Amino acid sequence: MDPISDSIIDRRSLLAAAGLLPLAGAPAFAAPPAAVGQPEEQISNFKLPEPPGKRVRFAVVGLGTFAVGQMIPGFVASKRAQMTAFVSGNPQKAQDLGARYGVGAFYNYDNFDTIANDPNIDCVYIALPVALHAEFAIRAFKAGKHVLTEKPMASTVEDCEAMIAAAKAANRQLGVAYRVHFEPNNVDAAKRIKAGEIGVVRHYSGDAGFSANPNYPPHKWRLTKALAGGGSMYDIGIYALNAALMSIDEAPVSVTAAYSTPAGDPRFTEVEGGVDWRLKFPSGISAQGSSSYCYTYVTRQRVFGSLGSISLDPASDYNQVSVMMQHADLEPITLHAGSPTVQFSAQIDAFSEAAMANQPHLTPGEMGLRDIRLIQAIYKSADAGGQIVTL
Ligand code: NDP
C-alpha cells in the first residue's frame, strides 16, 4: 500500500472512530442528513397550514422585484401567514397584484399611517430601498403592527437603534429578513459545524457579488448612497458577513478592510464597488470575505475546521444551494438537506409565529444592528487605508 492511501485509511478510521465518518459498509453521510431532523423532530416540525381566519395578516410594503418575484410567492406558500394589504406608490400595479393574489386593501406611502385603523393587518413586511426601512418600520410600530424588514436593516446604526427602540415602545416584534437562516441547506451546514462534524472551526472565507447595471432600476438606487446606505457590502456582502457569524460562535474583536472598487468606474461615485474584509476573534481565529458590484454573480462560503471543511457554492441563491463537506484529503461528500425554494415561506412562517407569540424572531433587529455596526467598522478601516478598527 502506498503512503498516501495508507494515510487516507488512517484518517478515515480516525474520523469513523470519532463518529465523523461512516464505518466501512455504513451509509454515507449524505443520506439522510442526521443533523436535519431525527424522526421525533421531523414529526414536531410537521405543521398543517392554518385556515384563513387563523393566519397572521401582513401588509406588503413596496412591490418591487424581490417582493413580487420571491416574497409574495412565499406568502402564498406559507402555512401561517396571509397577505391582506399592499402598500405601493404605484396604484395600478397594486390593484393588478391584488386581483391576482386576492388582496383587497391598498395604501400608499402618504396614507400608510392609517393602517393603524385596519384590524386586518397584524404585521408589515418592508421591501423598500434600504434608507426607507427605518421610516416605515417606525411608522408601522406606531400603528401597532409587528415588522419584518428586508436586509440590510437600515442605512445607519442610529436608524437601527431607533427601529429597535420603536419596537420596544410599541411592544411589537422586529425581524430582519435574513432568509438563509431558514434555508434548509444553510441551516443543515450550520448545525453540522456546531455539532463538530468538521472539528473546531479555524477559519471562514466568504465572497458575494454581482455586476451592477446602472441602467436597471433596482440597481440604480443601490448605487445612490441616500437610498442604499452603502454599496456592495450593504447589499450582498452582508450575506457572507452574516454567515461568518452563523458559523463562528464568538463575537469579533477587530476588523481590517480594503476597498476593491475599480479606479475610475463611473458607477461608483457614491458607494463602494467592492470591499475585502477580515474579522479577528478572541480565540485568535479569523474570517475573511469580499463583496463586489464588479465581479460576476457569486455567493460562496467555506468554513475550515480542524478535521474538515464545509463549502457552500452557491450559498445564498434563491433556487440552488450546493453544499460539500470534505474531511482531510478524502473525497468530498455532497449534502442535500432540502429545496432552497422553501426559505421564503419558512421565514414568513417563523416570523408569523414570533409575532403571534410576541416573542423575538430568530433573526431580530439586534442582529441587523450588529451587522450594520460591523459594516460601518469595515468602511472605517477601508477609509483609513486598512487600519485595525477595534470593535
Ligand atoms: P426594487 O427597486 O425592485 O423594489 C423597490 C420597491 O420599493 C419599488 O418597486 C417601489 O415599489 C418601492 N419604492 C418606494 N420608494 C422608492 C424609491 N425612492 N426608489 C425606488 N423604489 C422605491 O428593489 P428590490 O426589490 O431589489 O429590493 C427591495 C428591498 O429588498 C431592499 O431592501 C433589498 O435590499 C431587499 N432585497 C432582499 C433580497 C433578499 O434576498 N433578502 C434580495 C433582493 C432585495 P412600488 O412601486 O410598489 O412603490
Residues whose N, C-alpha, C, O or C-beta is under 5 A from the ligand:
A	BS01	NDP	G62 L63 G64 T65 F66 A67 V87 S88 G89 N90 A127 L128 P129 V130 E150 K151 P152 A177 P217 P218 W221
